[in-house]
């Protein structure tokens, strides 16, 4: 259950923990297609530290590159804004009583970050030399992001409008936000690549910090802050002296503001920031080496065809089936039960220190030769937390009061979420540690990107399926109108028209919760041990034989 997001990621779309091995929400880093990272790094270092006259140049300190660091941080913040907005839409849709099939359809919005491996080689290889390798993609994608936001600012109220005869236009919302996510993923590829040359060799490590901090800040602005300021109840209770019917900001206002920010800032970057300027790191340009697009794709295929990698990828694609109901549906069910969406979003704030500390603590246990042992041990605890989530959802309606929910209820939700984060991060950090352990260093960037992509997809498809199956597994009966039933929206309308009321006799969420735990336990017993045995493979089994 992501309290600030209806579909978790957390699976593929989870927010990014700051871990040394990787990145959760964005495991698919830009492809590093250089043949040998260490040798190339030395070449870059030598090239950037030597002046034309043969004298050593002064290595730039971080103070001398604060402008570049600030620009990177700002670009990553911009990237997080559409992701945060996309994460807030399911909660808004749930408050308008859309079906879970509609929620499942909208969940495809969160797939592009898990699929960007498919077009990352194109972004890396195709560009206008005079304009700049990274700006060739960064500038048009950010202009399109701004234009899409301006378009949405005019149409989003109509798209979300729910009349008696029709609900929100989920298809159009999904199409537009899918494009926003696709453009944000493309922008991420470009910014990641630019960070490697924008900063000097000595300071390039700050790029990952900008990535993590910037995306998290942008996601917070677009999700948590927006939901709070959009809520009339929250604003009237905490921010206003006189109550009003609407929040301080509306979704259309928020989209318009950030659309303008995207257009203005992109214009400034396009005009004022020279990507290929000499003297960025001394007097010499940093040289970038890439493979061709076809070579990169052939490399990916050769990696997947290796028996050990194919087995591991198959396990990654199925490992999260047991968590799908808890991760994807629980937050929406709490909103359906009356918990204010802005309160759920705000409960994610106290989790930030825990999300920072957990990877640091867990990495001590995953640094050895068998990191997947931690994954295996945390697996059943995360399954049990899924059952606890179902119990929490069942208990929630009985605690609702005229003034909302008591404080101790939110404390219990927060504690449950904290336990979930411990299990989730234990599995995630262990998985990333194993990725780093087995990745062939000759093609480490491409190798890691592939494994992270599969990991994210292994969370995306079960979440979408879990949302899709809630309605078919739910049973409702019409009370107060003889001969009527509630098997479809049309039949539900007839029941209400005849003076009846559709009452849920069996909620599909509870059915899913039990079925998912059973599937998860079966996976843990039979396939979990097989995943652990992969750690016993000879290191040569993970080495890619390119060209064979």
Buried (B, 14 or more C-beta within 10 A) or exposed (E): BBBBBBBBBBBBBBBBBBBEBBBBBBBBBBBBBBEBBEEBEEBBBEBBBBEEEEEEBEBBEBEEBEEBBEBBBBBBBBBBBBBBBBBBBBBBBBBEEBBBBBBBBBBBBBBBBBBBBEBBBBBBBEBEEEEBBBBBBBBBBBBBBBBBBBEBBEBBEEBBEBEEEEBBBBEBBBEBBBBBBBBBBBBBBBBBBBBBBBBBBBBBEBBBBBBBBBBBBBBBBBBBBBBBBBBBEBBBEEEEEEEEEEBBBBBBBBBBBBBBBBBEBBBEBBEEBEBBEEEBBBEBBBEBEBBEBEBBBBBBEBBEEBEBBEBBBBBBBBBBBBBBBBBBBBBBBBBBBEBBBBBBBBBBEEBEEBBBEBBEEBBEBBEEEBBBBBBBBBBBBBBBBBBBBBEBBBEBEEBBEEEBBEEEBBEBBBEBBBBBBBBBBBBBBBBBBBBBBBBBEBBBBBBBBBBBBBBBBBBBBBBBBBBBBBBEBBBBBBBEBEEBBBEEEEBBBBBBEEEBBBEEEEBBBBBBBEBBBEBBBEBBEEBBEEBBEBBEBEEEBBBBEBEE
